[in-house]
Structure formats: structure tokens, C-alpha cells
Amino acid sequence: MAATASNSRGSTGAGKNGKGGKSDKDAPPPLPAPLNVPVADSHTHLDMQGDTSVADALAKAASVGVTTVVQVGCDVAGSRWAAETAAAHDAVWATVALHPNEAPRIVHGDPDGWSRQGTRPAGGREALDAALAEIDSLAALPQVKGVGETGLDFFRTGPEGMEAQEYSFRRHIDIAKRHGKALVIHDREAHDDVLRVLAEEGAPEAVVFHCYSGDAAMAKVCADHGYYMSFAGNVTFKNAQPLRDALAVAPLDLILVETDAPFLTPAPYRGRPNAPYLIPVTLRAMAACKEIGEDELAAAVAANTARAFAY
């Protein structure tokens, strides 16, 4: 999940006709042309899709060639929901975790109610361990194919929360290794420390850098370690040349594509609600960056996603 709500749906205002309809910014983007080769959305949040049902979101995605989605957990309740949703829908696989920003909120409290759970008191390490124990239990389920999104986020969490974040990250790495599941990493302004902790703990067999945010030099480091790099709609943004440079050097067999919906909607729809059916927009931009055909890239990312998450 993106650590910013800059791509949120916003408030509904009057449309161009002034009759109170949805504005263009609130309206879902149109369906893109279908892909010839089916692919997976490697990271999405169907529980944040507003009034759209899971069945409708999956049908819309399938209509353009996005036939599999990985539903990602960010807290205990969301991880339970991810596992239940994956059990109920053949097109959905789940990951479970405490988001990096969730760990310090559990330990130190959330007086501002920033998360979806509202205001919470400080629970200390005991509460964090209890939450991690539930993630550990969920990770054993067969429909759960990954542990994440976990990692480090130094953009939103200050120094007082870093200890809880790193402790949680290390515990998630252990959970992923014990259950043989992919580790899905959220890395925001913490590249060196994420790589350090992975080296110190020993990485699981499959590591996915969700919404890859490093540069080309880091992409080479990830490639050397066999880490997957999942690119989201922000690779299409005008100011994202470092991401395109990283994509250009990333090996074809280590590239995934994701929406992180409802966040990070690709251009030209930036700022409007994102959803799995918009994967073709991002994938086509990625293919242009890699200077390969979209069918070749689609076939690669479909195989890579299945391999990374072992489905």
C-alpha cells in the first residue's frame, strides 16, 4: 500500500454539467484494450475499492486479461479478510502482514486514528507480538502465498517508531522462511536498511520489492540477489525517470507488475481511482520502456508472478 493517499478518490462534487454528478477526477478510468496474454496484478487492495464488490472488480479485470490478483494484507483484520477472500475466489491469492507503519502504531498507539482502525492506545511489545502471532497463523493457510507487505518506511514513521518497524520486519522474514512463502517488501526511503536487514536475517527464497522505488543501481543489487521487482503505475509519471531507468536494467525474469490499487493510478489517469483492470496501461508503458513487445512482457510477468508466489 502506498504510504500516501494522494491518489484517493477525493470528494464527489458537481460534474461538468453542474448537476451534482461525479467529476472526471472521481470517475473510474475507461477500460483499456485487453491484453493478448493474461497477467496477474501482483499487489492490490480489493478491500479499499469503495463500493465495488470483489466479484465485480475481478470480472472487470478479467475482461482485459488480468485473470489473477494478489490481495495484500496490511494489518490483522485486513490479513484475515485477504485470506478469506482468497479462499472464496479462485482468481485471488493472499498475502498477510503488518504494514511497516502498523507496527509502531500497535506499540506506541494511534491517538490520531490515522489507520482504518481508528484511535488506539499504546499496546507495547506484547501487543505487537500478539499481532505477529496471528499473522504467523494466517501465513500457514494454503491460499496465503506471501508474507507482506512488510519492510521499512522512514517517510511516515519517525525515529521513535523505527525500532518497532525493524523488529516487526525481522519477525516477518522469519515467518516467511518458516512457511516457505514469498516476502513482500514495502520500502519507502529505507533502501539501505531494508537490504541490510535482509542480509542480516537471510532472505527467504522469494523476495518481492512491491512498488519498486529504488534506482538503477539498486535494481542491479536486487538482480544479483534474485529479488523480484514489482512496478506500479508511478513508473508512468513524468517525474519517475529513475524508476524507468531501474526498469530498463531489471532482468526480464525478475519483473512483476502491480496496481497497488486504489493508489498509484497510471498516467494519463493519475489522481483517479486505480483498480486491477488498469494493469494493461502500466504494462504497456513498461514494455515501451524495456523496448519489447507487450505480449513478451506479459508472458514474462505472468510466469514470474506464478513463480514468485508459487501458485
C-alpha positions in Angstrom: 0.0 0.0 0.0 1.3 3.4 -0.9 2.2 5.5 2.1 0.3 8.5 0.7 -3.4 9.0 -0.1 -2.6 11.3 -3.0 -4.5 9.0 -5.3 -7.6 8.7 -3.2 -11.0 9.1 -4.6 -11.5 12.5 -3.2 -14.9 14.0 -2.6 -17.7 13.9 -5.1 -18.5 17.3 -6.5 -20.6 18.6 -9.3 -19.8 17.3 -12.7 -19.2 19.4 -15.8 -22.9 19.8 -16.2 -23.2 21.2 -12.6 -25.9 18.7 -11.7 -24.0 17.0 -8.9 -22.7 14.1 -10.9 -19.2 12.6 -10.5 -16.4 14.9 -11.6 -13.9 13.5 -14.1 -11.4 13.1 -11.2 -13.8 10.9 -9.3 -14.9 8.8 -12.2 -13.2 5.4 -12.8 -10.9 5.5 -15.9 -12.2 3.7 -19.0 -11.4 0.1 -19.8 -8.1 -0.3 -21.7 -7.8 -2.6 -24.6 -7.5 -6.2 -23.5 -4.1 -7.9 -23.3 -3.5 -10.8 -25.6 -1.6 -12.7 -22.8 -3.3 -12.9 -19.4 -1.3 -11.5 -16.5 -1.6 -11.1 -12.7 -1.9 -8.0 -10.6 0.9 -8.8 -8.1 -0.3 -6.4 -5.4 -3.7 -4.9 -4.9 -6.2 -3.9 -2.1 -9.6 -5.0 -3.1 -10.8 -4.1 0.4 -10.2 -0.4 -0.4 -12.2 -0.4 -3.7 -15.1 1.7 -2.3 -18.5 0.3 -3.4 -17.1 -2.1 -5.9 -17.6 -5.7 -5.0 -14.8 -8.3 -5.2 -16.8 -10.2 -7.9 -17.3 -7.0 -10.0 -13.6 -6.0 -9.6 -12.4 -9.5 -10.7 -14.8 -9.6 -13.6 -13.7 -6.2 -14.9 -10.1 -7.2 -14.5 -10.6 -10.5 -16.3 -12.3 -8.7 -19.2 -9.0 -7.0 -20.1 -6.7 -10.0 -19.4 -5.9 -9.6 -15.7 -7.0 -13.0 -14.6 -5.2 -13.3 -11.2 -4.8 -10.8 -8.3 -2.7 -10.9 -5.2 -4.7 -9.4 -2.3 -2.4 -7.9 0.2 -2.9 -7.6 4.0 -1.7 -4.6 6.0 -3.0 -5.3 9.5 -4.5 -8.2 11.3 -8.1 -7.5 10.2 -7.0 -6.9 6.6 -4.9 -10.0 6.6 -7.9 -12.1 7.8 -10.0 -10.6 5.1 -7.3 -11.3 2.4 -7.2 -15.0 3.4 -11.0 -15.3 3.5 -11.3 -13.6 0.1 -8.7 -15.8 -1.5 -10.5 -18.9 -0.1 -13.7 -17.7 -1.7 -12.4 -16.7 -5.2 -10.2 -18.9 -7.5 -8.7 -15.7 -9.1 -7.4 -14.4 -5.8 -4.3 -15.3 -3.7 -3.5 -13.6 -0.4 -0.6 -12.2 1.5 -0.7 -11.4 5.2 1.3 -8.9 7.3 1.5 -5.9 9.4 2.4 -2.9 7.3 5.6 -1.1 8.4 3.6 1.8 9.7 1.2 -0.5 11.6 3.9 -1.9 13.9 4.7 1.4 15.7 1.0 2.2 15.9 0.4 -1.0 17.8 3.4 -0.4 20.1 3.1 3.4 20.7 -0.6 3.8 20.0 -2.5 5.7 17.3 -4.1 8.7 19.1 -4.9 10.4 15.8 -6.7 7.4 14.4 -4.7 7.6 11.1 -5.2 4.0 10.3 -8.6 2.4 9.4 -8.9 1.1 12.9 -9.4 4.5 14.5 -7.9 5.7 17.7 -5.9 3.1 19.6 -3.9 3.2 22.9 -0.3 2.1 23.2 0.0 -1.7 23.4 3.7 -2.1 23.8 5.8 -5.1 22.5 3.3 -7.5 24.0 0.5 -6.3 21.6 2.9 -6.4 18.7 3.9 -10.0 19.5 0.2 -11.0 19.7 -0.5 -9.4 16.3 2.5 -11.1 14.8 1.4 -14.5 16.2 -1.9 -14.1 14.3 0.0 -13.2 11.1 2.1 -16.3 11.7 -1.0 -18.5 12.0 -2.6 -17.0 8.8 0.6 -17.5 6.9 0.2 -21.3 7.2 -3.0 -21.3 5.2 -2.7 -22.7 1.6 -4.4 -19.8 -0.1 -1.9 -17.4 1.5 1.1 -17.2 -0.8 3.1 -14.4 0.7 4.1 -12.5 3.9 3.7 -8.8 3.3 3.5 -6.1 2.9 6.3 -5.7 5.5 9.5 -3.8 5.5 10.6 -0.3 6.5 9.0 3.1 5.9 11.1 6.1 7.1 8.8 8.6 5.3 5.9 8.4 7.7 7.4 6.8 10.8 9.9 8.9 12.7 12.8 7.7 14.8 10.6 6.8 17.7 8.9 4.1 15.6 12.0 2.6 13.8 12.7 0.0 16.5 9.2 -1.4 16.3 9.4 -1.4 12.5 12.6 -3.2 12.3 11.6 -5.8 14.9 8.4 -6.4 13.0 10.3 -6.7 9.7 12.7 -9.3 11.1 9.8 -11.3 12.5 8.0 -11.3 9.2 11.2 -12.5 7.5 11.2 -15.4 9.9 7.6 -16.2 9.3 8.1 -16.2 5.5 11.0 -18.5 5.8 9.3 -21.0 8.1 6.2 -21.2 6.0 8.0 -21.2 2.6 6.1 -18.1 1.4 7.2 -15.1 -0.6 8.3 -12.0 1.3 6.6 -8.8 0.0 8.5 -5.7 0.9 7.3 -2.2 1.4 10.4 0.0 1.1 10.0 3.8 1.4 13.1 6.0 1.9 14.8 3.0 3.6 16.6 1.2 0.8 20.0 0.6 2.6 18.3 -0.5 5.8 15.9 -2.9 4.0 18.9 -4.5 2.2 20.9 -4.6 5.5 18.1 -6.4 7.4 17.6 -8.9 4.6 21.3 -9.7 4.6 21.5 -10.0 8.4 18.4 -12.2 8.7 18.9 -14.2 5.5 16.3 -13.6 2.8 13.5 -16.1 2.0 13.7 -17.9 -1.3 11.3 -15.4 -2.9 11.5 -11.7 -2.2 9.3 -9.2 -3.9 10.0 -5.4 -3.7 6.5 -4.1 -4.1 6.0 -0.8 -5.8 9.8 -0.8 -6.6 11.1 2.6 -5.6 14.9 2.3 -6.0 17.2 3.5 -8.7 19.1 1.6 -11.4 22.0 0.8 -9.1 19.7 -0.7 -6.5 18.0 -2.7 -9.3 21.3 -4.3 -10.1 21.8 -5.2 -6.4 18.3 -6.8 -6.3 19.0 -8.7 -9.5 22.3 -10.0 -8.1 20.3 -11.4 -5.1 17.4 -12.7 -7.3 14.9 -10.4 -5.7 11.8 -9.6 -7.8 10.9 -6.0 -8.6 7.2 -5.2 -9.0 6.5 -1.9 -10.9 3.3 0.1 -10.3 1.6 2.9 -12.1 4.0 5.5 -10.8 6.5 4.2 -13.4 4.4 6.2 -15.9 4.7 9.5 -14.0 6.7 12.3 -15.7 9.0 12.7 -12.7 9.7 9.0 -12.5 12.7 8.7 -14.8 14.8 6.9 -12.1 12.1 4.2 -11.9 12.2 3.8 -15.7 16.0 3.6 -15.6 15.7 0.8 -13.0 13.1 -1.0 -15.1 15.4 -0.7 -18.1 18.2 -2.6 -16.3 16.0 -5.1 -14.4 16.2 -8.6 -15.8 13.1 -9.8 -17.6 12.7 -12.8 -15.3 12.6 -10.7 -12.2 9.9 -8.2 -13.2 6.3 -8.1 -11.9 3.5 -5.6 -12.5 1.0 -4.3 -9.9 -1.6 -1.7 -9.3 -1.4 -1.1 -5.5 -5.0 -0.1 -6.1 -6.6 2.2 -5.2 -3.3 4.1 -5.2 -0.8 5.0 -7.9 -3.1 5.2 -10.8 -1.0 5.3 -14.0 -0.9 8.3 -16.4 -2.9 9.6 -18.0 -5.4 8.8 -15.2 -3.2 9.9 -12.2 -5.4 11.1 -9.4 -8.4 8.9 -10.3 -9.2 5.6 -8.6 -7.0 2.7 -9.5 -8.1 -0.9 -9.9 -6.8 -4.2 -11.2 -8.3 -3.6 -14.7 -5.8 -0.8 -15.3 -2.8 -3.2 -15.3 -2.7 -3.1 -19.1 -2.0 0.6 -19.0 1.1 0.2 -16.8 2.2 -3.0 -18.6 2.2 -1.2 -22.0 4.3 1.6 -20.6 6.7 -0.9 -19.1 7.0 -2.7 -22.4 7.8 0.6 -24.2 10.5 1.3 -21.6 12.0 -2.1 -22.0 11.7 -1.8 -25.8 10.0 -5.2 -26.1 6.5 -6.2 -27.3 3.7 -6.2 -24.7 3.0 -9.9 -25.4 6.6 -10.7 -24.5 6.5 -8.7 -21.3 3.0 -10.1 -20.4 4.2 -13.6 -20.8 7.3 -12.9 -18.6 5.4 -11.2 -15.8 2.7 -13.9 -15.7 5.4 -16.6 -15.4 7.4 -14.5 -12.8 4.3 -13.8 -10.6 3.3 -17.5 -10.6 6.9 -18.5 -9.7 7.3 -15.8 -7.0 4.1 -16.7 -5.2 4.2 -20.5 -6.0 0.8 -20.9 -7.5 
